[in-house]
Amino acid sequence: MNFKVGDRVAVKPAYTSPYDTWYRPLKIDLNKIYTVTHVKTIWSEPHIRLNGVSGMFVSGTYFELVYPTPTKSKEVTLKFDEAKYLLDLEDYIKNTYSQHYAASKPLQTAELIYTDPERGLAYTLGNIIKYADRFGKKCGKNKTDLQKIAHYAIHAMYCLDKQKQEENKGE
């Protein structure tokens, strides 16, 4: 696959020890999403460099595209610090995966619930209502409760997409 600078990529699950162009093993986090910082053709094959990792990689061998580089159709000025809050939300979500209840079990309860997307959608929307209703009551008005609402909204989108995929399979 030919990646572009700015693409977000992850290590393919089949590869556990990526090597760079010179066949040196690299210390790379298999659970991290990396940004492509450089693209170069070496020996007529496209290679990529990633943020925070030294070495070049054959682009399609170890990595898969997670988020393509957004195409700029129109310049938009964000007025409410949305980019900052999205980064904060990303950090919050990543942190939830290392908390005791998520890290100690191979399968989270939500994963079981989401196997039925309709049930998952009802569950996530119920949690959004629960956290919105108790906002400010348990620990005062705080950003974490709002991040929980946003995180469940993302889970709801996941369940909705999964539900639509299942409906399209039946057609």
C-alpha positions in Angstrom: 0.0 0.0 0.0 1.2 3.5 -0.8 0.9 5.8 2.2 1.0 9.5 2.2 2.7 11.8 4.8 0.1 12.5 7.5 -1.6 9.1 7.2 -2.2 7.3 10.5 -1.1 3.7 10.5 -1.0 0.7 12.8 1.0 -2.5 12.9 -0.8 -5.3 11.2 -1.8 -8.0 13.7 0.1 -10.7 11.9 3.5 -9.0 12.5 4.9 -9.0 16.0 8.5 -8.0 15.3 8.8 -5.4 12.5 12.2 -4.9 10.9 13.4 -1.8 9.2 14.8 -1.6 5.7 18.1 -3.0 6.9 16.5 -5.9 8.7 17.1 -4.7 12.1 14.4 -5.4 14.7 12.6 -2.3 15.9 11.1 -1.6 19.2 7.6 -0.6 18.2 4.4 -0.5 20.2 2.0 -2.9 18.5 -1.0 -1.1 20.1 -0.1 2.4 19.0 -1.2 4.4 16.0 1.6 6.2 14.2 1.7 9.1 11.8 3.6 8.7 8.6 6.3 11.5 8.5 8.2 10.6 5.4 7.7 8.6 2.2 10.6 7.5 0.0 11.1 4.9 -2.7 14.0 2.5 -1.9 14.8 -0.3 -4.3 11.6 0.5 -6.3 9.5 -0.1 -3.2 7.7 2.6 -1.2 9.1 3.0 2.3 7.8 5.1 5.2 9.2 6.7 8.3 7.0 7.0 11.4 6.8 9.6 14.2 8.8 8.5 17.2 10.4 5.4 15.5 13.8 5.4 13.9 14.2 3.5 10.6 12.3 3.1 7.4 9.7 0.4 6.7 8.4 -1.2 3.5 5.1 0.6 3.6 2.7 -2.3 2.9 4.5 -5.1 4.8 3.9 -4.2 8.4 1.3 -1.5 8.5 -2.3 -0.9 7.6 -4.1 2.4 7.2 -6.1 3.5 10.2 -6.9 7.1 9.4 -6.2 8.5 5.9 -4.8 12.0 5.6 -7.9 14.2 5.4 -8.4 15.9 2.1 -8.6 19.6 2.3 -11.7 20.8 0.5 -12.3 23.9 2.5 -10.3 25.6 5.3 -12.4 25.6 8.5 -11.7 27.8 11.5 -12.7 26.0 14.7 -14.1 28.5 17.2 -14.5 26.4 20.3 -11.1 24.7 20.8 -12.5 21.4 19.3 -9.1 20.1 18.4 -7.9 20.5 22.0 -10.9 18.7 23.4 -10.6 15.9 20.8 -7.0 15.4 21.9 -8.1 15.4 25.6 -10.8 12.9 24.7 -8.4 10.7 22.9 -6.1 10.7 26.0 -9.1 9.9 28.3 -10.2 7.0 26.1 -6.7 5.5 25.9 -6.4 5.8 29.7 -9.7 3.8 30.2 -8.0 0.8 28.6 -5.4 0.7 31.3 -7.7 1.0 34.2 -8.1 -2.0 36.5 -11.4 -3.3 35.2 -10.3 -3.1 31.6 -6.7 -4.3 32.0 -7.4 -7.3 34.2 -9.9 -9.0 31.9 -9.3 -10.2 28.3 -12.8 -9.2 27.3 -14.7 -6.1 28.5 -18.4 -6.4 29.5 -19.2 -3.8 26.8 -17.7 -6.1 24.1 -20.2 -8.8 25.1 -23.0 -6.3 25.0 -21.9 -4.9 21.6 -22.1 -8.4 20.0 -25.7 -7.5 19.5 -25.5 -4.0 18.0 -29.1 -3.1 18.8 -28.6 -4.0 22.4 -25.2 -2.1 22.4 -26.9 1.0 21.0 -29.5 0.9 23.7 -26.9 0.4 26.4 -24.6 3.2 25.2 -27.5 5.7 24.8 -28.7 4.7 28.3 -25.2 5.4 29.7 -25.2 8.8 27.9 -28.5 9.7 29.7 -27.2 8.4 33.0 -24.0 10.4 32.9 -25.8 13.5 31.6 -28.4 13.3 34.4 -25.8 13.0 37.1 -23.4 15.6 35.7 -22.3 17.9 38.5 -24.0 15.8 41.3 -21.4 13.1 42.1 -18.1 15.0 41.9 -19.2 18.5 41.0 -19.1 19.8 37.5 -16.1 18.2 35.9 -14.6 17.4 32.5 -14.4 13.6 33.2 -18.1 13.1 33.3 -18.5 14.9 30.0 -15.7 12.8 28.5 -17.6 9.7 29.6 -20.6 10.9 27.7 -18.5 11.6 24.6 -16.8 8.1 25.0 -20.2 6.4 25.1 -21.3 8.5 22.1 -18.4 7.0 20.2 -19.4 3.5 21.3 -22.9 4.3 20.1 -21.6 5.3 16.7 -19.6 2.0 16.6 -22.8 0.0 17.4 -24.8 1.9 14.8 -22.2 1.3 12.1 -22.1 -2.4 13.1 -25.9 -2.6 13.0 -25.9 -1.0 9.5 -23.2 -3.5 8.3 -25.3 -6.4 9.5 -28.4 -5.0 7.8 -26.5 -4.6 4.5 -25.3 -8.2 4.7 -28.9 -9.3 4.6 -29.6 -7.4 1.4 
